[in-house]
Each structure stands twice: as structure tokens, then as C-alpha cells.
Amino acid sequence: MQNRRKFIKLSALGIPLLSSLDSFSKVVTPTLGNLPIVISTWDFGIAANQAAWKVLAKGGRALDAVEQGVHVPEADPKNQSVGYGGLPDRDGHVTLDACIMDELGNCGSVAGLEHIKHPISVARLVMEKTPHVMLVGDGALQFAVENGFKKENLLTKESEKAWKEWLKTAKYAPVMNIENKLYDKVAPRKLPGNQYNHDTIGMLALDANGNLSGACTTSGMAYKLHGRVGDSPIIGAGLYVDNEVGGATSTGVGEEVIRNVGSFLVVELMRQGYTPEAACKEAVMRIIKKKPDIAKNIQVGFLALNKKGEYGAYAIQKGFSYAVCTKQQNDLLIDGKSYY
């Protein structure tokens, strides 16, 4: 695998509140000979993809790859939107949501899980050890502990400090794409104080045997109401995989994804013949059409991978990034443009 690290400057990248809705996420299509492939949301997907690739390069199963891949941001205390170090809810609790789905249609999920660093692995055990799909809250924690997971304090000093600062005004006003650190290097923004967003890592992999799996994990919306659950742990909303067609995952304001069963919609559109990008765009357009006033001020993005190894993405706002890793490339794409 070649690791191209030549930074490409983007000469004039604007950040309008609402994009022109022209397609900005161009599909780069690998041939089947380039399999396996792994893709994931946001710039922290680069490191996550590298971990997943270690599994895929050895002929491993896509399911194992996505689990190992998302472990990276889950364990990163500097990532305040996923796992350990995630920003808490308004009561100071770090609650985690995650789901996983394999090529056989098996799936597992946890929501509102506290004290466990790797909720994706708990979700996998729900899939493999129980007749259920989702466990939540105290029940999910009980299940995790009974299966050998260690309880930990997930609230880091940095996230606790940010939460206490937020409490001074308790004003909830998310900033779009705040999780995208690289975007700010090429197009810096003046961010208002005490405003934070959440986000998610969604990962999709197609292994050397042509089988798909996906994973999605997050600490959810920062300073949310205690008990709030977004799209990330909901099969069909935050993640969906159909091994005959492809897989899709989402990122952004989960409520709008849930209302449109977004990831399932993307996969079904690909079944009808849409390219991954076109399917993602149609899902975004439905959100905009239903609630145009809300769409002006939020970010929702979809990322998709089909059975052929073709991938694409689309988001309401510009600035959405995703990472791609194959034998030939290790890229981060922002609005369809490569940065590595």
C-alpha cells in the first residue's frame, strides 16, 4: 500500500451555510483487483483505516477490520466526539452509542452506554451472543461487565473543563464540521466560544472475498439531554449493510437521519442502480426538501460503498471529509478533493 503524504493546498475553499447542492463528492472507482477497501468518515478515519487495513491486508474478514478500525478513535482521548474523551451530556455523563453489521445481515448495537471504552465491541457481542439487536443504558453496561469489559472513567480532564465552561451559559449551538481539523488548516474559521458539535466515525469495508461489513460509533451530541440517542446505533439510520448491494453510514445531526432512515435509503437506492454518490445525494436532498429551514443550519452527510468497490459521499454542507484506503491509495477527501 502506497502512503502518499504530499499535501495539496486548496486555493479557494469557501464555507457557505448551505451548499449550492451541486455534486461535490466525486466517485473514485477502484477495480475489483484493488480490493480490499475500507472507507470511513472524517479526518480521524485515516488512522482508523490504517488499523482496519492491517486486518484486510492479511485476507481478514471485513467485520474484524471495521471493529479494529473504529477502536482507534474510540480510544483516543483527544477525539472529543467518539469514545474515551468524548464530550458529555449536559449532566456530565459520557454516554456512548455504537452498532455493527456483517455480510450475513447480523447486527448488534448499544446505546447510552457509560464507562466502557469500546462500545463497538460490546455491540458485536450483542450481535453474536444474544438474540437481540440493541441493549441500552444500565442493561448494556451490565452485559458488558458480565462479558469481561472493564469499567473506566471516560470523562477526561479536557472534556470536563469544556463541559464546565459550557455550563456557564448552557447555550446549545453546534458548529458544523467542527470535528474536521484538517479543513481548518486549509480554510480557517472563526469559531464562537463555548459552542461544540459532536460527530461519528462510520466505517465500511469490503474484504478480499468480496464481503461487506460496517461499524458506527460515537459519544453523541455534546451536551445533549441525558438519555438522548442519535442515529449512530440504529440499524438502517446510522448504518446499513446488504452484502448483495453495498453499505452506507451517516454523520451529522442524527435526528434528521433517523427521520429519513438514511443509510437504509442509500443502500436501497444503490439497489435500484444509483451510484454511491448519487444515492447519498438523493438521501441528503430528501432531508433538505422536508425541512429546508433546519437544513440551512445543520450538517448531515452520507458515505456509501457498493459491492463493486465503488464509493461516494454527499453532505448538506461543504467541509465533509472521508478517508479511503486500498492497496493503491491512502487518501482523505474533503468535498471530493484529495489531501494526501
C-alpha positions as CSV (number, residue, x, y, z in Angstrom):
1,M,0.0,0.0,0.0
2,Q,1.4,3.3,-1.0
3,N,1.0,6.1,1.5
4,R,1.0,9.4,-0.4
5,R,1.7,12.3,2.0
6,K,2.0,15.2,-0.3
7,F,-0.3,17.9,1.0
8,I,-2.3,19.6,-1.7
9,K,-3.3,23.1,-1.0
10,L,-6.8,24.2,-1.9
11,S,-6.6,27.6,-3.4
12,A,-10.0,29.0,-2.6
13,L,-12.3,26.9,-0.5
14,G,-15.4,28.7,0.8
15,I,-17.8,27.6,3.5
16,P,-21.4,28.7,2.6
17,L,-24.1,27.9,5.1
18,L,-25.9,25.8,2.5
19,S,-24.1,24.3,-0.4
20,S,-25.2,25.0,-4.0
21,L,-26.3,21.4,-3.9
22,D,-24.1,20.6,-6.9
23,S,-22.4,17.3,-6.6
24,F,-19.1,17.9,-4.8
25,S,-18.0,14.4,-3.8
26,K,-16.7,12.8,-6.9
27,V,-16.5,9.0,-7.0
28,V,-13.1,7.4,-7.5
29,T,-13.8,3.9,-8.7
30,P,-11.3,1.1,-7.9
31,T,-11.4,-2.1,-10.0
32,L,-12.2,-5.3,-8.3
33,G,-8.5,-6.1,-8.5
34,N,-7.9,-3.4,-6.0
35,L,-9.9,-5.0,-3.3
36,P,-10.0,-4.9,-0.3
37,I,-11.1,-1.4,0.5
38,V,-12.0,0.5,3.7
39,I,-13.6,3.9,3.9
40,S,-14.6,6.0,6.9
41,T,-15.9,9.4,7.9
42,W,-13.9,12.5,8.8
43,D,-10.1,13.0,9.1
44,F,-9.7,10.7,12.1
45,G,-10.7,8.0,9.7
46,I,-7.2,8.0,8.3
47,A,-5.7,6.3,11.4
48,A,-8.8,4.1,11.8
49,N,-8.4,2.9,8.2
50,Q,-4.8,2.0,8.9
51,A,-5.9,-0.3,11.7
52,A,-8.6,-1.8,9.6
53,W,-6.2,-2.3,6.7
54,K,-3.9,-4.5,8.9
55,V,-6.8,-7.0,9.0
56,L,-7.8,-6.7,5.4
57,A,-4.2,-6.9,4.0
58,K,-3.9,-10.4,5.6
59,G,-7.1,-11.6,4.0
60,G,-9.1,-11.0,7.1
61,R,-12.9,-10.5,7.4
62,A,-14.4,-7.1,6.9
63,L,-16.2,-7.5,10.2
64,D,-13.0,-7.8,12.1
65,A,-11.5,-4.9,10.1
66,V,-14.2,-2.4,10.9
67,E,-14.2,-3.4,14.6
68,Q,-10.5,-2.9,14.9
69,G,-10.5,0.2,12.8
70,V,-13.0,2.2,14.9
71,H,-11.2,1.1,18.1
72,V,-8.6,3.8,17.2
73,P,-10.9,6.8,17.6
74,E,-12.8,5.2,20.5
75,A,-9.6,5.0,22.5
76,D,-8.2,8.4,21.5
77,P,-8.7,10.9,24.4
78,K,-8.1,13.8,22.0
79,N,-11.1,12.9,19.9
80,Q,-14.0,14.5,21.7
81,S,-16.7,13.1,19.5
82,V,-16.1,9.4,19.9
83,G,-15.5,7.1,22.9
84,Y,-12.9,7.9,25.6
85,G,-12.7,11.7,26.0
86,G,-16.0,12.3,24.3
87,L,-17.8,15.4,25.4
88,P,-20.5,14.6,28.0
89,D,-24.2,15.3,28.1
90,R,-25.4,18.3,29.9
91,D,-25.4,16.4,33.2
92,G,-21.7,15.4,32.8
93,H,-22.2,11.8,31.7
94,V,-20.2,10.4,28.7
95,T,-22.7,8.1,27.0
96,L,-21.7,6.1,24.0
97,D,-23.7,4.7,21.1
98,A,-22.4,2.1,18.5
99,C,-23.6,-0.5,16.1
100,I,-22.0,-3.1,13.8
101,M,-23.4,-5.2,10.9
102,D,-21.9,-8.1,8.9
103,E,-22.2,-9.6,5.5
104,L,-24.9,-12.0,6.7
105,G,-27.2,-9.3,7.9
106,N,-26.4,-9.9,11.5
107,C,-26.2,-6.8,13.6
108,G,-25.8,-5.6,17.2
109,S,-26.0,-2.2,18.9
110,V,-25.6,-0.4,22.2
111,A,-27.0,3.0,23.2
112,G,-26.4,5.2,26.2
113,L,-23.6,3.0,27.4
114,E,-21.3,4.5,30.1
115,H,-17.9,3.5,31.4
116,I,-16.9,1.2,28.5
117,K,-14.1,2.5,26.2
118,H,-15.0,0.3,23.2
119,P,-18.8,0.2,22.7
120,I,-18.3,-1.3,19.2
121,S,-17.0,-4.5,20.7
122,V,-20.0,-4.6,23.1
123,A,-22.3,-4.2,20.1
124,R,-20.6,-7.1,18.4
125,L,-21.1,-9.3,21.4
126,V,-24.8,-8.3,21.5
127,M,-24.9,-9.5,17.9
128,E,-23.1,-12.7,18.5
129,K,-24.1,-13.8,22.0
130,T,-27.8,-12.7,22.3
131,P,-31.0,-13.0,20.4
132,H,-31.3,-9.2,20.5
133,V,-30.1,-6.3,18.3
134,M,-29.9,-3.5,20.9
135,L,-29.1,-3.1,24.5
136,V,-29.3,0.3,26.2
137,G,-28.1,2.1,29.4
138,D,-27.6,0.1,32.5
139,G,-28.6,-3.1,30.8
140,A,-25.8,-2.6,28.2
141,L,-23.3,-1.8,30.9
142,Q,-24.3,-4.9,32.9
143,F,-23.9,-7.1,29.8
144,A,-20.5,-5.5,29.1
145,V,-19.2,-6.1,32.6
146,E,-20.5,-9.7,32.6
147,N,-18.6,-10.3,29.4
148,G,-15.3,-9.1,30.8
149,F,-15.2,-5.4,29.8
150,K,-13.6,-3.1,32.3
151,K,-15.4,-0.1,33.8
152,E,-13.5,3.1,33.3
153,N,-13.9,6.9,33.8
154,L,-14.4,8.2,30.2
155,L,-14.6,11.9,31.1
156,T,-11.1,13.3,30.6
157,K,-9.9,16.5,32.2
158,E,-10.1,18.3,28.9
159,S,-13.7,17.3,28.2
160,E,-14.7,18.0,31.8
161,K,-13.2,21.5,31.5
162,A,-15.1,22.1,28.3
163,W,-18.3,21.0,29.9
164,K,-17.9,23.2,32.9
165,E,-17.2,26.1,30.6
166,W,-20.3,25.3,28.6
167,L,-22.4,25.3,31.8
168,K,-21.7,29.0,32.4
169,T,-24.2,29.8,29.6
170,A,-25.7,26.3,28.9
171,K,-26.3,27.6,25.4
172,Y,-26.7,24.8,22.8
173,A,-25.5,26.0,19.4
174,P,-23.5,23.3,17.5
175,V,-20.9,24.4,14.9
176,M,-20.9,22.4,11.7
177,N,-17.9,20.3,10.8
178,I,-16.1,21.4,13.9
179,E,-14.6,17.9,14.1
180,N,-12.8,18.3,10.8
181,K,-9.4,19.6,11.9
182,L,-7.7,19.4,8.5
183,Y,-10.4,21.5,6.9
184,D,-9.5,24.3,9.2
185,K,-5.8,24.1,8.1
186,V,-6.8,25.0,4.5
187,A,-9.8,27.2,5.3
188,P,-9.6,28.5,8.8
189,R,-12.9,29.5,10.5
190,K,-13.5,31.8,13.4
191,L,-15.5,29.6,15.8
192,P,-17.6,31.2,18.5
193,G,-16.7,30.3,22.0
194,N,-18.4,27.6,24.1
195,Q,-20.0,26.0,21.0
196,Y,-19.3,22.4,20.3
197,N,-20.5,19.8,17.9
198,H,-20.5,16.0,18.0
199,D,-19.7,13.6,15.4
200,T,-19.3,10.0,14.5
201,I,-17.0,7.6,12.8
202,G,-18.8,5.4,10.3
203,M,-16.7,2.8,8.6
204,L,-17.4,0.4,5.7
205,A,-15.1,-2.3,4.4
206,L,-15.1,-4.7,1.5
207,D,-12.7,-7.6,2.0
208,A,-10.7,-9.7,-0.4
209,N,-13.6,-12.2,-0.5
210,G,-16.0,-9.5,-1.7
211,N,-17.9,-9.4,1.6
212,L,-19.1,-6.2,3.3
213,S,-19.4,-5.1,6.9
214,G,-19.8,-1.8,8.7
215,A,-19.4,-0.1,12.0
216,C,-20.6,3.2,13.5
217,T,-19.6,4.6,16.9
218,T,-19.9,8.0,18.7
219,S,-20.2,9.8,22.0
220,G,-23.2,11.5,20.5
221,M,-24.2,15.1,20.5
222,A,-22.3,17.2,23.0
223,Y,-24.3,18.5,26.0
224,K,-27.4,16.6,24.8
225,L,-30.3,15.8,27.2
226,H,-29.4,12.8,29.3
227,G,-30.8,9.8,27.5
228,R,-30.7,11.2,24.0
229,V,-29.9,8.7,21.4
230,G,-29.0,9.7,17.8
231,D,-28.8,7.7,14.6
232,S,-25.4,6.0,15.2
233,P,-26.6,2.9,17.0
234,I,-29.8,2.5,14.9
235,I,-29.6,-0.1,12.1
236,G,-30.9,1.5,9.0
237,A,-30.3,5.0,10.2
238,G,-26.6,5.4,11.1
239,L,-25.5,2.2,9.4
240,Y,-26.8,-0.4,7.0
241,V,-25.2,-3.2,5.0
242,D,-26.6,-5.5,2.4
243,N,-24.0,-7.9,1.0
244,E,-25.8,-8.1,-2.3
245,V,-25.7,-4.4,-2.9
246,G,-23.5,-2.3,-0.6
247,G,-23.3,-0.4,2.6
248,A,-23.9,3.1,3.9
249,T,-23.2,5.1,7.0
250,S,-24.1,8.6,8.1
251,T,-22.7,11.5,10.2
252,G,-24.1,14.8,11.5
253,V,-27.4,15.6,13.2
254,G,-28.8,12.1,13.9
255,E,-32.4,13.2,14.3
256,E,-32.7,14.1,10.7
257,V,-31.1,10.8,9.6
258,I,-33.5,8.8,11.8
259,R,-36.5,10.6,10.3
260,N,-35.4,9.5,6.8
261,V,-34.0,6.1,7.7
262,G,-31.0,7.4,5.8
263,S,-28.5,4.6,5.5
264,F,-31.1,2.1,4.5
265,L,-32.4,4.6,1.9
266,V,-28.9,4.9,0.4
267,V,-28.5,1.2,0.1
268,E,-31.9,0.7,-1.5
269,L,-31.2,3.5,-4.0
270,M,-27.9,1.7,-4.9
271,R,-30.0,-1.5,-5.4
272,Q,-32.1,0.5,-7.9
273,G,-28.9,1.4,-9.8
274,Y,-27.8,4.6,-8.3
275,T,-24.1,5.2,-7.9
276,P,-22.9,5.5,-4.3
277,E,-22.6,9.3,-4.7
278,A,-25.9,9.7,-6.4
279,A,-27.6,7.6,-3.7
280,C,-26.0,9.7,-0.9
281,K,-27.1,12.9,-2.7
282,E,-30.7,11.8,-3.0
283,A,-30.8,11.0,0.7
284,V,-29.5,14.4,1.5
285,M,-31.9,16.1,-0.8
286,R,-34.9,14.4,0.9
287,I,-33.7,15.9,4.2
288,I,-33.5,19.3,2.6
289,K,-36.8,19.0,0.9
290,K,-38.7,18.0,4.1
291,K,-37.1,20.7,6.3
292,P,-35.3,23.3,4.3
293,D,-35.1,25.8,7.2
294,I,-33.5,23.3,9.5
295,A,-31.1,22.1,6.8
296,K,-29.6,25.6,6.4
297,N,-28.0,25.3,9.8
298,I,-27.1,21.6,10.3
299,Q,-24.7,19.1,8.7
300,V,-25.7,15.6,7.6
301,G,-23.5,13.5,5.4
302,F,-23.7,10.0,3.9
303,L,-20.9,7.8,2.9
304,A,-21.5,4.7,0.7
305,L,-19.6,1.7,-0.7
306,N,-21.1,-0.7,-3.2
307,K,-20.4,-4.3,-4.0
308,K,-18.1,-3.4,-6.8
309,G,-15.8,-1.4,-4.6
310,E,-17.2,2.0,-5.8
311,Y,-17.6,4.6,-3.2
312,G,-19.1,8.1,-2.8
313,A,-20.4,10.7,-0.4
314,Y,-22.6,13.7,-0.2
315,A,-23.5,16.2,2.6
316,I,-25.7,19.2,3.1
317,Q,-22.8,21.5,3.9
318,K,-19.4,21.7,2.4
319,G,-16.5,20.6,4.5
320,F,-17.5,16.9,4.9
321,S,-14.4,14.7,4.7
322,Y,-13.9,10.9,4.4
323,A,-10.9,8.6,4.3
324,V,-10.2,5.9,1.8
325,C,-7.7,3.1,2.0
326,T,-6.8,0.5,-0.7
327,K,-3.7,-1.1,-2.0
328,Q,-3.1,1.9,-4.2
329,Q,-4.2,4.8,-2.0
330,N,-4.5,6.2,1.5
331,D,-6.4,9.4,1.0
332,L,-8.5,11.9,2.8
333,L,-11.1,13.6,0.6
334,I,-12.7,16.9,1.5
335,D,-15.6,17.8,-0.8
336,G,-14.2,15.2,-3.2
337,K,-10.6,16.6,-3.3
338,S,-7.7,14.6,-2.2
339,Y,-5.4,15.8,0.5
340,Y,-2.8,13.1,0.7
